Amino acid sequence: MGQDNQGRRRERRGLVRTLPLEGVKVLDVCQVMAGPYACMLLGDLGADVIKVEPPGGGDQTRGAMGFKKKGGDSLGFLDMNRNKRSIALNLKSKAGRDVLIALAKDADILIE
């Protein structure tokens, strides 16, 4: 069974199956556990998930969920945020809020 670059499609014997949430855009503005877990499940089902993190350290669970890989991110954080893209935005600045609003307008779902 093969996957494309983003892991979005599965091939078997020449047949291509899409995942059930392929094409759904999710904006993940969550931290810690419940929200990121829900967004992880949506990503596992094929949704395009964009995680918004604060600059200068990101989500507080980067260093707080179990063993840390070289570079500082914990394995728990990496697992919880699989199948997600991320962007660092300073929501205290107008420019950061403007980017968030633009992303939200394009999203089907926003989880906070």
DSSP file (Angstrom, degrees, kcal/mol; ACC not computed):
  #  RESIDUE AA STRUCTURE BP1 BP2  ACC     N-H-->O    O-->H-N    N-H-->O    O-->H-N    TCO  KAPPA ALPHA  PHI   PSI    X-CA   Y-CA   Z-CA
    1    1 A M              0   0    0      0, 0.0     2,-0.2     0, 0.0    11,-0.2   0.000 360.0 360.0 360.0 128.0    0.0    0.0    0.0
    2    2 A G  E     -A   11   0A   0      9,-1.1     9,-1.6     5,-0.0     2,-0.3  -0.665 360.0-152.2-109.9 164.5    1.5    3.4   -1.0
    3    3 A Q  E     -A   10   0A   0     -2,-0.2     7,-0.2     7,-0.2     2,-0.1  -0.958  16.9-124.1-129.8 149.9    1.0    6.9    0.0
    4    4 A D    >   -     0   0    0      5,-0.7     3,-1.7    -2,-0.3     7,-0.0  -0.230  51.9 -78.8 -79.1-176.6    1.5   10.2   -1.8
    5    5 A N  T 3  S+     0   0    0      1,-0.3    -1,-0.1     2,-0.1    -2,-0.0   0.809 132.9  39.5 -56.0 -34.3    3.8   12.9   -0.4
    6    6 A Q  T 3  S-     0   0    0     77,-0.0    -1,-0.3     3,-0.0     0, 0.0   0.412 107.6-119.7 -98.2   1.8    1.2   14.1    2.1
    7    7 A G  S <  S+     0   0    0     -3,-1.7    -2,-0.1     2,-0.1    39,-0.0   0.737  77.1 125.6  69.9  20.4   -0.2   10.7    3.1
    8    8 A R        +     0   0    0      1,-0.0    11,-0.8    10,-0.0     2,-0.4   0.760  61.5  45.7 -86.7 -25.9   -3.6   11.8    1.8
    9    9 A R  E     - B   0  18A   0      9,-0.1    -5,-0.7     7,-0.0     2,-0.4  -0.897  65.2-151.8-121.7 148.9   -4.3    9.0   -0.6
   10   10 A R  E     -AB   3  17A   0      7,-1.7     7,-2.3    -2,-0.4     2,-0.4  -0.965  11.5-159.9-118.5 134.1   -3.9    5.3   -0.4
   11   11 A E  E     +AB   2  16A   0     -9,-1.6    -9,-1.1    -2,-0.4     2,-0.3  -0.906  14.1 170.5-114.6 142.4   -3.2    3.1   -3.4
   12   12 A R  E >  S- B   0  15A   0      3,-1.9     3,-2.0    -2,-0.4    -2,-0.0  -0.891  73.2 -18.3-151.2 119.6   -3.8   -0.6   -3.7
   13   13 A R  T 3  S-     0   0    0     -2,-0.3     3,-0.1     1,-0.3    -2,-0.0   0.876 127.4 -50.9  52.4  42.7   -3.5   -2.6   -6.9
   14   14 A G  T 3  S+     0   0    0      1,-0.3     2,-0.4     0, 0.0    -1,-0.3   0.350 111.3 119.7  83.1  -7.7   -3.9    0.6   -9.0
   15   15 A L  E <   -B   12   0A   0     -3,-2.0    -3,-1.9     2,-0.0     2,-0.5  -0.752  51.0-150.8 -92.7 138.4   -7.0    1.8   -7.2
   16   16 A V  E     -B   11   0A   0     -2,-0.4     2,-0.4    -5,-0.2    -5,-0.2  -0.936  10.8-169.9-110.4 125.4   -6.8    5.2   -5.5
   17   17 A R  E     -B   10   0A   0     -7,-2.3    -7,-1.7    -2,-0.5     2,-0.3  -0.939  11.8-144.8-111.9 135.1   -9.0    5.8   -2.4
   18   18 A T  E     -B    9   0A   0     -2,-0.4    -9,-0.1    -9,-0.2    28,-0.0  -0.668  24.4-108.6 -93.1 155.0   -9.4    9.2   -0.9
   19   19 A L    >   -     0   0    0    -11,-0.8     3,-1.8    -2,-0.3    26,-0.1  -0.502  32.7-109.9 -79.4 154.0   -9.8    9.7    2.8
   20   20 A P  T 3  S+     0   0    0      0, 0.0    26,-0.2     0, 0.0    -1,-0.1   0.760 114.3  40.2 -61.3 -28.6  -13.2   10.8    4.0
   21   21 A L  T >  S+     0   0    0     24,-3.0     3,-2.3    21,-0.1    27,-0.3   0.229  78.7 139.5-105.8  15.2  -12.3   14.4    5.0
   22   22 A E  T <  S+     0   0    0     -3,-1.8    25,-0.2    23,-0.3     3,-0.1  -0.379  71.5  26.5 -59.2 132.1  -10.0   15.1    2.1
   23   23 A G  T 3  S+     0   0    0     23,-0.6     2,-0.4     1,-0.3    -1,-0.3   0.234  91.1 120.9  96.4 -12.5  -10.7   18.7    0.9
   24   24 A V    <   -     0   0    0     -3,-2.3    24,-3.0    22,-0.1     2,-0.5  -0.725  53.5-147.5 -85.1 131.3  -11.9   19.9    4.4
   25   25 A K  E     -c   48   0B   0     -2,-0.4    83,-2.2    22,-0.2    84,-1.9  -0.882  14.9-171.5-105.0 127.6   -9.7   22.7    5.8
   26   26 A V  E     -cd  49 109B   0     22,-2.8    24,-2.6    -2,-0.5     2,-0.6  -0.960  14.0-154.2-121.0 132.3   -9.3   22.9    9.5
   27   27 A L  E     -cd  50 110B   0     82,-2.8    84,-2.7    -2,-0.4     2,-0.7  -0.938  12.9-158.9-105.5 117.1   -7.7   25.8   11.5
   28   28 A D  E     +cd  51 111B   0     22,-3.1    24,-3.2    -2,-0.6    84,-0.2  -0.856  24.7 162.3-101.9 106.1   -6.3   24.5   14.8
   29   29 A V        +     0   0    0     82,-3.0     2,-0.2    -2,-0.7    -1,-0.1  -0.248  43.4 116.9-114.1  41.7   -5.8   27.3   17.3
   30   30 A C        -     0   0    0      5,-0.1     2,-0.3     2,-0.0    22,-0.1  -0.646  43.9-163.5-110.8 161.6   -5.6   24.9   20.3
   31   31 A Q        +     0   0    0     -2,-0.2     2,-0.8    81,-0.1     4,-0.4  -0.964  55.4  10.5-139.4 160.2   -3.0   24.0   22.8
   32   32 A V  S    S-     0   0    0     -2,-0.3    -2,-0.0     1,-0.2    27,-0.0  -0.672 107.6 -36.7  80.5 -98.2   -2.4   21.1   25.3
   33   33 A M  S  > S+     0   0    0     -2,-0.8     4,-2.4     3,-0.1     5,-0.2   0.764 114.0  47.1-129.5 -66.5   -4.7   18.1   24.8
   34   34 A A  H  > S+     0   0    0      1,-0.2     4,-2.3     2,-0.2     5,-0.2   0.920 115.9  40.6 -60.6 -52.2   -8.4   18.0   23.8
   35   35 A G  H  > S+     0   0    0     -4,-0.4     4,-2.5     1,-0.2     5,-0.2   0.948 117.1  47.2 -63.0 -50.7   -8.3   20.4   20.9
   36   36 A P  H  > S+     0   0    0      0, 0.0     4,-2.1     0, 0.0    -1,-0.2   0.860 111.9  52.5 -59.5 -34.0   -5.1   19.2   19.4
   37   37 A Y  H  X S+     0   0    0     -4,-2.4     4,-2.2     2,-0.2    -2,-0.2   0.931 109.3  48.4 -66.8 -44.5   -6.3   15.6   19.7
   38   38 A A  H  X S+     0   0    0     -4,-2.3     4,-1.9    -5,-0.2    -1,-0.2   0.918 113.1  48.0 -60.3 -43.0   -9.5   16.4   17.9
   39   39 A C  H  X S+     0   0    0     -4,-2.5     4,-2.4     1,-0.2    -1,-0.2   0.845 107.3  56.6 -67.3 -33.5   -7.5   18.1   15.1
   40   40 A M  H  X S+     0   0    0     -4,-2.1     4,-2.6    -5,-0.2    -1,-0.2   0.928 107.3  48.7 -60.8 -45.2   -5.2   15.1   15.0
   41   41 A L  H  X S+     0   0    0     -4,-2.2     4,-1.4     2,-0.2    -2,-0.2   0.897 110.2  50.9 -63.4 -40.1   -8.1   12.8   14.3
   42   42 A L  H  <>S+     0   0    0     -4,-1.9     5,-2.4     1,-0.2    -1,-0.2   0.909 111.5  48.4 -63.0 -41.2   -9.4   15.2   11.6
   43   43 A G  H ><5S+     0   0    0     -4,-2.4     3,-1.8     1,-0.2    -2,-0.2   0.887 106.7  56.0 -64.3 -39.6   -6.0   15.1   10.0
   44   44 A D  H 3<5S+     0   0    0     -4,-2.6    -1,-0.2     1,-0.3    -2,-0.2   0.820 105.3  53.5 -60.8 -30.1   -5.8   11.4   10.2
   45   45 A L  T 3<5S-     0   0    0     -4,-1.4   -24,-3.0    -3,-0.2   -23,-0.3   0.334 131.8 -91.5 -89.7   7.0   -9.1   11.3    8.2
   46   46 A G  T < 5S+     0   0    0     -3,-1.8   -23,-0.6     1,-0.3    -3,-0.2   0.371  75.6 144.3 106.8  -4.3   -7.6   13.5    5.5
   47   47 A A      < -     0   0    0     -5,-2.4     2,-0.9   -25,-0.2    -1,-0.3  -0.342  55.7-118.4 -66.2 149.9   -8.5   17.0    6.5
   48   48 A D  E     -c   25   0B   0    -24,-3.0   -22,-2.8   -27,-0.3     2,-0.5  -0.815  39.4-167.7 -88.4 103.7   -5.9   19.7    5.7
   49   49 A V  E     -ce  26  84B   0     -2,-0.9    36,-3.0    34,-0.7     2,-0.6  -0.835  13.7-167.9-103.8 127.5   -5.1   21.0    9.3
   50   50 A I  E     -ce  27  85B   0    -24,-2.6   -22,-3.1    -2,-0.5     2,-0.5  -0.965  11.8-152.8-113.2 117.8   -3.1   24.2    9.9
   51   51 A K  E     -ce  28  86B   0     34,-3.6    36,-2.5    -2,-0.6     2,-0.5  -0.775   4.8-150.5 -91.5 128.8   -1.9   24.5   13.5
   52   52 A V  E     + e   0  87B   0    -24,-3.2    36,-0.2    -2,-0.5    34,-0.0  -0.884  21.6 175.9-100.9 125.2   -1.5   28.1   14.7
   53   53 A E  E     - e   0  88B   0     34,-2.7    36,-2.6    -2,-0.5   -22,-0.0  -0.916  33.4-105.6-127.1 153.3    1.2   28.5   17.4
   54   54 A P    >>  -     0   0    0      0, 0.0     4,-1.2     0, 0.0     3,-0.5  -0.487  43.9-106.6 -72.6 148.8    2.7   31.5   19.2
   55   55 A P  T 34 S+     0   0    0      0, 0.0    34,-0.0     0, 0.0    32,-0.0  -0.317  95.1  41.1 -70.2 158.6    6.2   32.6   18.1
   56   56 A G  T 34 S+     0   0    0      1,-0.2    32,-0.0    32,-0.0     0, 0.0   0.688 134.6   0.5  83.4  19.7    9.2   31.9   20.3
   57   57 A G  T <4 S-     0   0    0     -3,-0.5    -1,-0.2     5,-0.0     5,-0.2   0.151  87.7-147.4 157.0 -25.5    8.4   28.4   21.6
   58   58 A G     <  +     0   0    0     -4,-1.2    -5,-0.0     3,-0.1    30,-0.0  -0.253  61.1   9.9  73.2-158.6    5.1   27.3   20.1
   59   59 A D  S >  S-     0   0    0      1,-0.1     3,-2.0     2,-0.1     4,-0.2  -0.275  72.8-125.7 -56.2 136.3    2.6   25.1   21.7
   60   60 A Q  G >  S+     0   0    0      1,-0.3     3,-0.6     2,-0.1    -1,-0.1   0.679 106.3  65.1 -64.1 -16.5    3.4   24.5   25.4
   61   61 A T  G >> S+     0   0    0      1,-0.2     3,-1.0     2,-0.1     4,-0.7   0.508  71.9  95.6 -84.2  -1.9    3.3   20.8   24.9
   62   62 A R  G <4 S+     0   0    0     -3,-2.0    12,-3.7     1,-0.3    -1,-0.2   0.872 103.8  20.2 -53.1 -37.2    6.3   20.8   22.6
   63   63 A G  G <4 S+     0   0    0     -3,-0.6    -1,-0.3    -4,-0.2    -2,-0.1   0.231 118.9  66.0-115.7  14.4    8.5   20.0   25.5
   64   64 A A  T <4 S+     0   0    0     -3,-1.0     2,-0.5     1,-0.1    -2,-0.2   0.355  74.2  80.2-123.6   7.4    6.0   18.6   28.0
   65   65 A M  S  < S-     0   0    0     -4,-0.7    11,-1.9     1,-0.2    12,-0.3  -0.611 100.1 -68.4-120.7  73.8    4.6   15.3   26.7
   66   66 A G  S    S+     0   0    0     -2,-0.5    -1,-0.2     9,-0.1    11,-0.0  -0.437  97.4  11.6  88.0-157.6    7.1   12.5   27.4
   67   67 A F        -     0   0    0      7,-0.1     8,-3.4    -2,-0.1     2,-0.4  -0.169  69.8-133.3 -59.7 147.9   10.5   11.8   25.9
   68   68 A K  B     -F   74   0C   0      6,-0.3     6,-0.3     7,-0.1     2,-0.1  -0.872   9.8-137.9-106.8 137.1   12.1   14.6   23.8
   69   69 A K    >   -     0   0    0      4,-2.8     3,-2.4    -2,-0.4     2,-0.2  -0.447  46.4 -76.9 -79.1 161.9   13.7   14.1   20.4
   70   70 A K  T 3  S+     0   0    0      1,-0.3     3,-0.2    -2,-0.1    -1,-0.1  -0.446 125.2  43.3 -57.6 127.9   17.0   15.8   19.6
   71   71 A G  T 3  S-     0   0    0     -2,-0.2    -1,-0.3     1,-0.1    -2,-0.0   0.182 123.3 -89.2 111.4 -15.0   15.9   19.3   18.8
   72   72 A G  S <  S+     0   0    0     -3,-2.4     2,-0.3     1,-0.3    -2,-0.1   0.102  83.5 124.9 108.5 -23.8   13.5   19.7   21.7
   73   73 A D        -     0   0    0     -3,-0.2    -4,-2.8    -5,-0.1    -1,-0.3  -0.544  57.6-125.5 -76.9 136.0   10.1   18.5   20.6
   74   74 A S  B  >  -F   68   0C   0    -12,-3.7     4,-2.4   -13,-0.3    -6,-0.3  -0.400  14.3-122.0 -75.9 155.1    8.5   15.8   22.7
   75   75 A L  H  > S+     0   0    0     -8,-3.4     4,-2.5     1,-0.2     5,-0.2   0.871 114.1  55.8 -64.0 -36.1    7.4   12.5   21.1
   76   76 A G  H  > S+     0   0    0    -11,-1.9     4,-2.6    -9,-0.4    -1,-0.2   0.907 108.1  47.7 -62.2 -41.6    3.9   13.2   22.5
   77   77 A F  H  > S+     0   0    0    -16,-0.3     4,-1.5   -12,-0.3    -2,-0.2   0.931 112.0  49.5 -63.8 -45.6    3.8   16.6   20.8
   78   78 A L  H  < S+     0   0    0     -4,-2.4    -2,-0.2     1,-0.2    -1,-0.2   0.902 113.9  45.9 -61.8 -40.7    5.0   15.1   17.5
   79   79 A D  H >< S+     0   0    0     -4,-2.5     3,-1.4     1,-0.2    -1,-0.2   0.931 112.3  50.1 -66.6 -45.8    2.4   12.3   17.7
   80   80 A M  H 3< S+     0   0    0     -4,-2.6    -1,-0.2     1,-0.3    -2,-0.2   0.727 115.3  44.4 -66.1 -22.2   -0.4   14.7   18.6
   81   81 A N  T >< S+     0   0    0     -4,-1.5     3,-0.9    -5,-0.2    -1,-0.3   0.110  80.3 132.1-113.9  21.5    0.4   17.0   15.7
   82   82 A R  T <   +     0   0    0     -3,-1.4   -39,-0.1     1,-0.2   -38,-0.1  -0.335  69.6  26.2 -66.7 156.7    1.0   14.5   12.9
   83   83 A N  T 3  S+     0   0    0      1,-0.2   -34,-0.7   -40,-0.1     2,-0.4   0.772 102.3 113.4  59.4  28.4   -0.7   15.3    9.6
   84   84 A K  E <   -e   49   0B   0     -3,-0.9     2,-0.3   -36,-0.1    -1,-0.2  -0.960  56.2-148.3-127.5 147.4   -0.7   19.0   10.4
   85   85 A R  E     -e   50   0B   0    -36,-3.0   -34,-3.6    -2,-0.4     2,-0.3  -0.729  25.5-151.5 -97.8 161.3    1.0   22.0    8.9
   86   86 A S  E     -e   51   0B   0     -2,-0.3     2,-0.3   -36,-0.2   -34,-0.2  -0.964  17.6-172.3-138.6 157.1    1.9   24.8   11.3
   87   87 A I  E     -e   52   0B   0    -36,-2.5   -34,-2.7    -2,-0.3     2,-0.6  -0.994  21.3-134.6-143.0 139.3    2.4   28.5   11.3
   88   88 A A  E     +e   53   0B   0     -2,-0.3     2,-0.4   -36,-0.2   -36,-0.1  -0.861  30.9 176.0 -95.8 123.5    3.7   30.8   14.1
   89   89 A L        -     0   0    0    -36,-2.6     2,-1.1    -2,-0.6    -2,-0.0  -0.993  31.0-140.4-130.9 133.8    1.6   33.9   14.5
   90   90 A N    >   -     0   0    0     -2,-0.4     3,-1.6   -36,-0.2     6,-0.5  -0.803  18.3-172.0 -88.7 100.4    1.8   36.7   17.1
   91   91 A L  T 3  S+     0   0    0     -2,-1.1    -1,-0.1     1,-0.3     6,-0.1   0.514  78.0  71.0 -76.6  -2.8   -1.8   37.3   17.8
   92   92 A K  T 3  S+     0   0    0      4,-0.0     2,-0.3    -3,-0.0    -1,-0.3   0.616  91.5  72.9 -82.3 -13.6   -1.0   40.4   19.9
   93   93 A S  S <> S-     0   0    0     -3,-1.6     4,-2.2     1,-0.1     5,-0.2  -0.742  84.0-129.6-101.5 150.7    0.0   42.2   16.6
   94   94 A K  H  > S+     0   0    0     -2,-0.3     4,-2.6     1,-0.2     5,-0.2   0.893 110.2  54.8 -62.3 -39.9   -2.4   43.5   14.0
   95   95 A A  H  > S+     0   0    0      1,-0.2     4,-1.9     2,-0.2    -1,-0.2   0.915 108.9  47.5 -61.5 -43.2   -0.4   41.7   11.3
   96   96 A G  H  > S+     0   0    0     -6,-0.5     4,-2.2     1,-0.2    -1,-0.2   0.908 112.8  48.5 -64.2 -42.6   -0.7   38.3   13.1
   97   97 A R  H  X S+     0   0    0     -4,-2.2     4,-2.6    -7,-0.3    -2,-0.2   0.880 108.5  54.7 -65.3 -37.6   -4.4   38.8   13.6
   98   98 A D  H  X S+     0   0    0     -4,-2.6     4,-2.1     2,-0.2    -1,-0.2   0.905 108.9  47.7 -62.6 -41.1   -4.9   39.7   10.0
   99   99 A V  H  X S+     0   0    0     -4,-1.9     4,-2.5     2,-0.2    -2,-0.2   0.924 111.6  50.8 -65.1 -43.5   -3.2   36.5    8.9
  100  100 A L  H  X S+     0   0    0     -4,-2.2     4,-2.7     1,-0.2    -2,-0.2   0.916 110.1  49.6 -60.1 -43.7   -5.4   34.5   11.3
  101  101 A I  H  X S+     0   0    0     -4,-2.6     4,-2.2     2,-0.2    -1,-0.2   0.904 110.6  49.9 -63.1 -41.5   -8.5   36.1   10.0
  102  102 A A  H  X S+     0   0    0     -4,-2.1     4,-1.1     2,-0.2    -2,-0.2   0.913 112.5  47.2 -63.2 -42.5   -7.5   35.3    6.4
  103  103 A L  H  X S+     0   0    0     -4,-2.5     4,-0.8     1,-0.2     3,-0.4   0.906 111.4  51.6 -64.3 -41.0   -6.8   31.7    7.3
  104  104 A A  H >< S+     0   0    0     -4,-2.7     3,-0.6     1,-0.2    -2,-0.2   0.870 104.8  55.8 -65.2 -37.1  -10.2   31.5    9.2
  105  105 A K  H 3< S+     0   0    0     -4,-2.2    -1,-0.2     1,-0.2    -2,-0.2   0.816 111.5  44.6 -64.0 -29.3  -12.1   32.8    6.2
  106  106 A D  H 3< S+     0   0    0     -4,-1.1    -1,-0.2    -3,-0.4    -2,-0.2   0.576  98.9  93.5 -89.6 -11.2  -10.6   30.0    4.1
  107  107 A A    <<  -     0   0    0     -4,-0.8   -81,-0.2    -3,-0.6     3,-0.1  -0.518  58.9-156.4 -87.4 150.0  -11.2   27.3    6.7
  108  108 A D  S    S+     0   0    0    -83,-2.2     2,-0.4     1,-0.3   -82,-0.2   0.764  86.8  25.4 -84.9 -31.4  -14.3   25.0    6.9
  109  109 A I  E     -d   26   0B   0    -84,-1.9   -82,-2.8     2,-0.0     2,-0.4  -0.994  61.7-167.0-136.8 137.6  -13.7   24.4   10.6
  110  110 A L  E     -d   27   0B   0     -2,-0.4     2,-0.5   -84,-0.2   -82,-0.2  -0.996   9.4-169.6-123.5 125.1  -11.9   26.5   13.3
  111  111 A I  E      d   28   0B   0    -84,-2.7   -82,-3.0    -2,-0.4   -81,-0.0  -0.966 360.0 360.0-117.5 127.7  -11.2   24.7   16.6
  112  112 A E              0   0    0     -2,-0.5   -81,-0.1   -84,-0.2    -1,-0.1   0.324 360.0 360.0-134.0 360.0  -10.0   26.8   19.6
